[in-house]
Amino acid sequence: MPFVNIKITRDTVTADQKALLIQGVTNLLRDVLGKNPATTVVIIDEVDTDNWGIGGESVTKRRAAGK
């Protein structure tokens, strides 16, 4: 039973986009590894940009600075 955890920043990702991610990852595991889609678990965690850091700065701060 594959378990995939996708972490993305919480911003403008729509429910439709998340559904496509879940479907796409499930299909990828089926096609590449022969895994059964019925037992594939995909979880999407949305992280606030204040809680996601890159290079010592939060994503919120980096985006405000145009990085």
Distance bins in CASP14 RR format, pairs under 12 A and 6 or more apart:
PFRMAT RR
TARGET T0000
AUTHOR 0000-0000-0000
RMODE 2
METHOD distances of the structure
MODEL  1
1 29 0 0 0 0 0 1 0 0 0 0 0
1 35 0 0 0 0 1 0 0 0 0 0 0
1 36 0 0 0 0 1 0 0 0 0 0 0
1 37 0 0 0 0 0 1 0 0 0 0 0
1 38 0 0 0 0 1 0 0 0 0 0 0
1 39 1 0 1 0 0 0 0 0 0 0 0
1 40 1 0 0 1 0 0 0 0 0 0 0
1 41 1 0 0 1 0 0 0 0 0 0 0
1 42 0 0 0 0 0 1 0 0 0 0 0
2 25 0 0 0 0 1 0 0 0 0 0 0
2 26 0 0 0 0 1 0 0 0 0 0 0
2 27 0 0 0 0 0 1 0 0 0 0 0
2 28 0 0 0 0 1 0 0 0 0 0 0
2 29 1 0 1 0 0 0 0 0 0 0 0
2 30 0 0 0 0 1 0 0 0 0 0 0
2 32 0 0 0 0 0 1 0 0 0 0 0
2 33 1 0 0 1 0 0 0 0 0 0 0
2 34 0 0 0 0 1 0 0 0 0 0 0
2 35 1 0 1 0 0 0 0 0 0 0 0
2 36 0 0 0 0 1 0 0 0 0 0 0
2 37 0 0 0 0 1 0 0 0 0 0 0
2 38 0 0 0 0 0 1 0 0 0 0 0
2 39 1 0 0 1 0 0 0 0 0 0 0
2 40 1 0 1 0 0 0 0 0 0 0 0
2 41 1 0 0 1 0 0 0 0 0 0 0
2 42 0 0 0 0 1 0 0 0 0 0 0
2 43 0 0 0 0 0 1 0 0 0 0 0
3 25 0 0 0 0 0 1 0 0 0 0 0
3 26 0 0 0 0 0 1 0 0 0 0 0
3 29 0 0 0 0 0 1 0 0 0 0 0
3 35 0 0 0 0 0 1 0 0 0 0 0
3 39 0 0 0 0 1 0 0 0 0 0 0
3 40 0 0 0 0 1 0 0 0 0 0 0
3 41 1 0 1 0 0 0 0 0 0 0 0
3 42 0 0 0 0 1 0 0 0 0 0 0
3 43 1 0 0 1 0 0 0 0 0 0 0
4 21 0 0 0 0 1 0 0 0 0 0 0
4 22 0 0 0 0 1 0 0 0 0 0 0
4 24 0 0 0 0 0 1 0 0 0 0 0
4 25 1 0 1 0 0 0 0 0 0 0 0
4 26 0 0 0 0 1 0 0 0 0 0 0
4 27 0 0 0 0 0 1 0 0 0 0 0
4 28 0 0 0 0 1 0 0 0 0 0 0
4 29 1 0 0 1 0 0 0 0 0 0 0
4 33 0 0 0 0 0 1 0 0 0 0 0
4 35 0 0 0 0 0 1 0 0 0 0 0
4 37 0 0 0 0 0 1 0 0 0 0 0
4 40 1 0 0 1 0 0 0 0 0 0 0
4 41 1 0 0 1 0 0 0 0 0 0 0
4 42 1 0 1 0 0 0 0 0 0 0 0
4 43 1 0 0 1 0 0 0 0 0 0 0
4 44 0 0 0 0 1 0 0 0 0 0 0
4 45 0 0 0 0 0 1 0 0 0 0 0
5 21 0 0 0 0 0 1 0 0 0 0 0
5 22 0 0 0 0 0 1 0 0 0 0 0
5 25 0 0 0 0 0 1 0 0 0 0 0
5 41 0 0 0 0 1 0 0 0 0 0 0
5 42 1 0 0 1 0 0 0 0 0 0 0
5 43 1 0 1 0 0 0 0 0 0 0 0
5 44 0 0 0 0 1 0 0 0 0 0 0
5 45 1 0 0 1 0 0 0 0 0 0 0
5 46 0 0 0 0 0 1 0 0 0 0 0
5 47 0 0 0 0 0 1 0 0 0 0 0
6 13 0 0 0 0 0 1 0 0 0 0 0
6 17 0 0 0 0 0 1 0 0 0 0 0
6 18 0 0 0 0 1 0 0 0 0 0 0
6 20 0 0 0 0 0 1 0 0 0 0 0
6 21 1 0 0 1 0 0 0 0 0 0 0
6 22 0 0 0 0 1 0 0 0 0 0 0
6 24 0 0 0 0 0 1 0 0 0 0 0
6 25 1 0 0 1 0 0 0 0 0 0 0
6 26 0 0 0 0 0 1 0 0 0 0 0
6 28 0 0 0 0 0 1 0 0 0 0 0
6 41 0 0 0 0 0 1 0 0 0 0 0
6 42 1 0 0 1 0 0 0 0 0 0 0
6 43 1 0 0 1 0 0 0 0 0 0 0
6 44 1 0 1 0 0 0 0 0 0 0 0
6 45 1 0 0 1 0 0 0 0 0 0 0
6 46 0 0 0 0 1 0 0 0 0 0 0
6 47 0 0 0 0 0 1 0 0 0 0 0
7 13 0 0 0 0 0 1 0 0 0 0 0
7 21 0 0 0 0 0 1 0 0 0 0 0
7 43 0 0 0 0 1 0 0 0 0 0 0
7 44 1 0 0 1 0 0 0 0 0 0 0
7 45 1 0 1 0 0 0 0 0 0 0 0
7 46 0 0 0 0 1 0 0 0 0 0 0
7 47 1 0 1 0 0 0 0 0 0 0 0
7 48 0 0 0 0 0 1 0 0 0 0 0
7 51 0 0 0 0 0 1 0 0 0 0 0
7 52 0 0 0 0 1 0 0 0 0 0 0
7 53 0 0 0 0 0 1 0 0 0 0 0
7 59 0 0 0 0 0 1 0 0 0 0 0
8 14 0 0 0 0 0 1 0 0 0 0 0
8 17 0 0 0 0 1 0 0 0 0 0 0
8 18 0 0 0 0 1 0 0 0 0 0 0
8 21 0 0 0 0 1 0 0 0 0 0 0
8 43 0 0 0 0 0 1 0 0 0 0 0
8 44 1 0 0 1 0 0 0 0 0 0 0
8 45 1 0 0 1 0 0 0 0 0 0 0
8 46 1 0 1 0 0 0 0 0 0 0 0
8 47 1 0 0 1 0 0 0 0 0 0 0
8 48 0 0 0 0 0 1 0 0 0 0 0
8 49 0 0 0 0 0 1 0 0 0 0 0
8 52 0 0 0 0 1 0 0 0 0 0 0
8 59 0 0 0 0 0 1 0 0 0 0 0
9 44 0 0 0 0 0 1 0 0 0 0 0
9 45 0 0 0 0 0 1 0 0 0 0 0
9 46 1 0 0 1 0 0 0 0 0 0 0
9 47 1 0 1 0 0 0 0 0 0 0 0
9 48 1 0 0 1 0 0 0 0 0 0 0
9 49 1 0 1 0 0 0 0 0 0 0 0
9 50 0 0 0 0 1 0 0 0 0 0 0
9 51 0 0 0 0 1 0 0 0 0 0 0
9 52 1 0 1 0 0 0 0 0 0 0 0
9 53 0 0 0 0 1 0 0 0 0 0 0
9 54 0 0 0 0 0 1 0 0 0 0 0
9 58 0 0 0 0 0 1 0 0 0 0 0
9 59 1 0 1 0 0 0 0 0 0 0 0
9 60 0 0 0 0 1 0 0 0 0 0 0
9 62 0 0 0 0 0 1 0 0 0 0 0
9 63 0 0 0 0 1 0 0 0 0 0 0
10 18 0 0 0 0 0 1 0 0 0 0 0
10 44 0 0 0 0 0 1 0 0 0 0 0
10 45 0 0 0 0 1 0 0 0 0 0 0
10 46 1 1 0 0 0 0 0 0 0 0 0
10 47 1 0 0 1 0 0 0 0 0 0 0
10 48 1 0 1 0 0 0 0 0 0 0 0
10 49 1 0 0 1 0 0 0 0 0 0 0
10 50 0 0 0 0 1 0 0 0 0 0 0
10 51 0 0 0 0 1 0 0 0 0 0 0
10 52 0 0 0 0 1 0 0 0 0 0 0
10 59 0 0 0 0 1 0 0 0 0 0 0
10 60 0 0 0 0 0 1 0 0 0 0 0
11 17 0 0 0 0 0 1 0 0 0 0 0
11 46 0 0 0 0 1 0 0 0 0 0 0
11 47 0 0 0 0 0 1 0 0 0 0 0
11 48 0 0 0 0 1 0 0 0 0 0 0
11 49 1 0 0 1 0 0 0 0 0 0 0
11 50 0 0 0 0 0 1 0 0 0 0 0
11 52 0 0 0 0 0 1 0 0 0 0 0
11 59 0 0 0 0 1 0 0 0 0 0 0
11 60 0 0 0 0 1 0 0 0 0 0 0
11 63 0 0 0 0 1 0 0 0 0 0 0
12 18 0 0 0 0 0 1 0 0 0 0 0
12 46 0 0 0 0 0 1 0 0 0 0 0
12 49 0 0 0 0 0 1 0 0 0 0 0
12 63 0 0 0 0 0 1 0 0 0 0 0
13 19 0 0 0 0 0 1 0 0 0 0 0
13 20 0 0 0 0 0 1 0 0 0 0 0
13 21 0 0 0 0 1 0 0 0 0 0 0
13 22 0 0 0 0 0 1 0 0 0 0 0
13 44 0 0 0 0 1 0 0 0 0 0 0
13 45 0 0 0 0 0 1 0 0 0 0 0
13 46 1 0 0 1 0 0 0 0 0 0 0
13 47 0 0 0 0 0 1 0 0 0 0 0
14 20 0 0 0 0 1 0 0 0 0 0 0
14 21 0 0 0 0 0 1 0 0 0 0 0
14 44 0 0 0 0 0 1 0 0 0 0 0
14 46 0 0 0 0 0 1 0 0 0 0 0
15 21 0 0 0 0 0 1 0 0 0 0 0
15 22 0 0 0 0 0 1 0 0 0 0 0
15 44 0 0 0 0 0 1 0 0 0 0 0
15 46 0 0 0 0 0 1 0 0 0 0 0
16 22 0 0 0 0 0 1 0 0 0 0 0
16 23 0 0 0 0 0 1 0 0 0 0 0
17 23 0 0 0 0 0 1 0 0 0 0 0
17 24 0 0 0 0 0 1 0 0 0 0 0
17 44 0 0 0 0 1 0 0 0 0 0 0
17 46 0 0 0 0 0 1 0 0 0 0 0
18 24 0 0 0 0 0 1 0 0 0 0 0
18 25 0 0 0 0 0 1 0 0 0 0 0
18 42 0 0 0 0 1 0 0 0 0 0 0
18 43 0 0 0 0 0 1 0 0 0 0 0
18 44 1 0 1 0 0 0 0 0 0 0 0
18 45 0 0 0 0 0 1 0 0 0 0 0
18 46 0 0 0 0 1 0 0 0 0 0 0
19 25 0 0 0 0 0 1 0 0 0 0 0
19 26 0 0 0 0 0 1 0 0 0 0 0
19 42 0 0 0 0 0 1 0 0 0 0 0
19 44 0 0 0 0 1 0 0 0 0 0 0
20 26 0 0 0 0 0 1 0 0 0 0 0
20 27 0 0 0 0 0 1 0 0 0 0 0
20 42 0 0 0 0 0 1 0 0 0 0 0
20 44 0 0 0 0 0 1 0 0 0 0 0
21 27 0 0 0 0 0 1 0 0 0 0 0
21 28 0 0 0 0 0 1 0 0 0 0 0
21 42 1 0 0 1 0 0 0 0 0 0 0
21 43 0 0 0 0 0 1 0 0 0 0 0
21 44 1 0 0 1 0 0 0 0 0 0 0
21 45 0 0 0 0 0 1 0 0 0 0 0
21 46 0 0 0 0 0 1 0 0 0 0 0
22 28 0 0 0 0 0 1 0 0 0 0 0
22 29 0 0 0 0 0 1 0 0 0 0 0
22 37 0 0 0 0 0 1 0 0 0 0 0
22 40 0 0 0 0 1 0 0 0 0 0 0
22 41 0 0 0 0 1 0 0 0 0 0 0
22 42 1 0 1 0 0 0 0 0 0 0 0
22 43 0 0 0 0 1 0 0 0 0 0 0
22 44 1 0 0 1 0 0 0 0 0 0 0
23 29 0 0 0 0 0 1 0 0 0 0 0
23 30 0 0 0 0 0 1 0 0 0 0 0
23 37 0 0 0 0 1 0 0 0 0 0 0
23 40 0 0 0 0 0 1 0 0 0 0 0
23 42 0 0 0 0 1 0 0 0 0 0 0
23 44 0 0 0 0 0 1 0 0 0 0 0
24 30 0 0 0 0 1 0 0 0 0 0 0
24 31 0 0 0 0 1 0 0 0 0 0 0
24 32 0 0 0 0 0 1 0 0 0 0 0
24 37 0 0 0 0 0 1 0 0 0 0 0
24 40 0 0 0 0 0 1 0 0 0 0 0
24 42 0 0 0 0 1 0 0 0 0 0 0
25 31 0 0 0 0 0 1 0 0 0 0 0
25 32 0 0 0 0 0 1 0 0 0 0 0
25 33 0 0 0 0 0 1 0 0 0 0 0
25 35 0 0 0 0 0 1 0 0 0 0 0
25 37 0 0 0 0 0 1 0 0 0 0 0
25 40 1 0 0 1 0 0 0 0 0 0 0
25 41 0 0 0 0 0 1 0 0 0 0 0
25 42 1 0 1 0 0 0 0 0 0 0 0
25 43 0 0 0 0 0 1 0 0 0 0 0
25 44 0 0 0 0 1 0 0 0 0 0 0
26 32 0 0 0 0 0 1 0 0 0 0 0
26 33 0 0 0 0 0 1 0 0 0 0 0
26 34 0 0 0 0 0 1 0 0 0 0 0
26 35 0 0 0 0 1 0 0 0 0 0 0
26 36 0 0 0 0 1 0 0 0 0 0 0
26 37 1 0 1 0 0 0 0 0 0 0 0
26 38 0 0 0 0 1 0 0 0 0 0 0
26 39 0 0 0 0 0 1 0 0 0 0 0
26 40 1 0 1 0 0 0 0 0 0 0 0
26 41 0 0 0 0 1 0 0 0 0 0 0
26 42 1 0 0 1 0 0 0 0 0 0 0
27 33 0 0 0 0 0 1 0 0 0 0 0
27 34 0 0 0 0 0 1 0 0 0 0 0
27 35 0 0 0 0 1 0 0 0 0 0 0
27 36 0 0 0 0 0 1 0 0 0 0 0
27 37 1 0 0 1 0 0 0 0 0 0 0
27 40 0 0 0 0 1 0 0 0 0 0 0
27 42 0 0 0 0 0 1 0 0 0 0 0
28 34 0 0 0 0 0 1 0 0 0 0 0
28 35 0 0 0 0 1 0 0 0 0 0 0
28 37 0 0 0 0 0 1 0 0 0 0 0
28 40 0 0 0 0 1 0 0 0 0 0 0
28 42 0 0 0 0 0 1 0 0 0 0 0
29 35 1 0 1 0 0 0 0 0 0 0 0
29 36 0 0 0 0 1 0 0 0 0 0 0
29 37 1 0 0 1 0 0 0 0 0 0 0
29 38 0 0 0 0 0 1 0 0 0 0 0
29 39 0 0 0 0 1 0 0 0 0 0 0
29 40 1 0 1 0 0 0 0 0 0 0 0
29 41 0 0 0 0 0 1 0 0 0 0 0
29 42 0 0 0 0 1 0 0 0 0 0 0
30 36 1 0 0 1 0 0 0 0 0 0 0
30 37 1 0 1 0 0 0 0 0 0 0 0
30 38 0 0 0 0 1 0 0 0 0 0 0
30 39 0 0 0 0 0 1 0 0 0 0 0
30 40 1 0 0 1 0 0 0 0 0 0 0
31 37 0 0 0 0 0 1 0 0 0 0 0
31 40 0 0 0 0 0 1 0 0 0 0 0
32 40 0 0 0 0 0 1 0 0 0 0 0
33 40 0 0 0 0 1 0 0 0 0 0 0
34 40 0 0 0 0 0 1 0 0 0 0 0
35 41 0 0 0 0 0 1 0 0 0 0 0
35 42 0 0 0 0 0 1 0 0 0 0 0
45 51 0 0 0 0 0 1 0 0 0 0 0
45 52 0 0 0 0 0 1 0 0 0 0 0
46 52 0 0 0 0 0 1 0 0 0 0 0
47 53 0 0 0 0 1 0 0 0 0 0 0
47 58 0 0 0 0 0 1 0 0 0 0 0
47 59 0 0 0 0 1 0 0 0 0 0 0
47 60 0 0 0 0 0 1 0 0 0 0 0
48 58 0 0 0 0 1 0 0 0 0 0 0
48 59 0 0 0 0 1 0 0 0 0 0 0
48 60 0 0 0 0 1 0 0 0 0 0 0
49 57 0 0 0 0 0 1 0 0 0 0 0
49 58 1 0 0 1 0 0 0 0 0 0 0
49 59 1 1 0 0 0 0 0 0 0 0 0
49 60 1 0 1 0 0 0 0 0 0 0 0
49 61 0 0 0 0 1 0 0 0 0 0 0
49 62 0 0 0 0 1 0 0 0 0 0 0
49 63 1 0 0 1 0 0 0 0 0 0 0
49 64 0 0 0 0 1 0 0 0 0 0 0
50 57 0 0 0 0 0 1 0 0 0 0 0
50 58 1 0 1 0 0 0 0 0 0 0 0
50 59 1 0 0 1 0 0 0 0 0 0 0
50 60 1 0 1 0 0 0 0 0 0 0 0
50 61 0 0 0 0 1 0 0 0 0 0 0
50 62 0 0 0 0 0 1 0 0 0 0 0
50 63 0 0 0 0 0 1 0 0 0 0 0
50 64 0 0 0 0 0 1 0 0 0 0 0
51 58 1 0 0 1 0 0 0 0 0 0 0
51 59 0 0 0 0 1 0 0 0 0 0 0
51 60 0 0 0 0 1 0 0 0 0 0 0
52 58 1 0 0 1 0 0 0 0 0 0 0
52 59 1 0 1 0 0 0 0 0 0 0 0
52 60 0 0 0 0 1 0 0 0 0 0 0
52 61 0 0 0 0 0 1 0 0 0 0 0
52 62 0 0 0 0 1 0 0 0 0 0 0
52 63 0 0 0 0 0 1 0 0 0 0 0
53 59 1 0 1 0 0 0 0 0 0 0 0
53 60 0 0 0 0 1 0 0 0 0 0 0
53 61 0 0 0 0 1 0 0 0 0 0 0
53 62 1 0 0 1 0 0 0 0 0 0 0
53 63 0 0 0 0 0 1 0 0 0 0 0
53 67 0 0 0 0 0 1 0 0 0 0 0
54 60 0 0 0 0 0 1 0 0 0 0 0
54 61 0 0 0 0 1 0 0 0 0 0 0
54 62 1 0 0 1 0 0 0 0 0 0 0
54 63 0 0 0 0 0 1 0 0 0 0 0
54 65 0 0 0 0 0 1 0 0 0 0 0
54 67 0 0 0 0 1 0 0 0 0 0 0
55 61 0 0 0 0 0 1 0 0 0 0 0
55 62 0 0 0 0 1 0 0 0 0 0 0
55 67 0 0 0 0 1 0 0 0 0 0 0
56 62 0 0 0 0 1 0 0 0 0 0 0
56 67 0 0 0 0 0 1 0 0 0 0 0
57 63 0 0 0 0 1 0 0 0 0 0 0
57 64 0 0 0 0 1 0 0 0 0 0 0
57 65 1 0 0 1 0 0 0 0 0 0 0
57 66 0 0 0 0 0 1 0 0 0 0 0
57 67 1 0 0 1 0 0 0 0 0 0 0
58 64 0 0 0 0 1 0 0 0 0 0 0
58 65 0 0 0 0 0 1 0 0 0 0 0
58 67 0 0 0 0 0 1 0 0 0 0 0
59 65 0 0 0 0 0 1 0 0 0 0 0
59 66 0 0 0 0 0 1 0 0 0 0 0
59 67 0 0 0 0 1 0 0 0 0 0 0
60 66 0 0 0 0 0 1 0 0 0 0 0
60 67 0 0 0 0 0 1 0 0 0 0 0
61 67 0 0 0 0 1 0 0 0 0 0 0
END
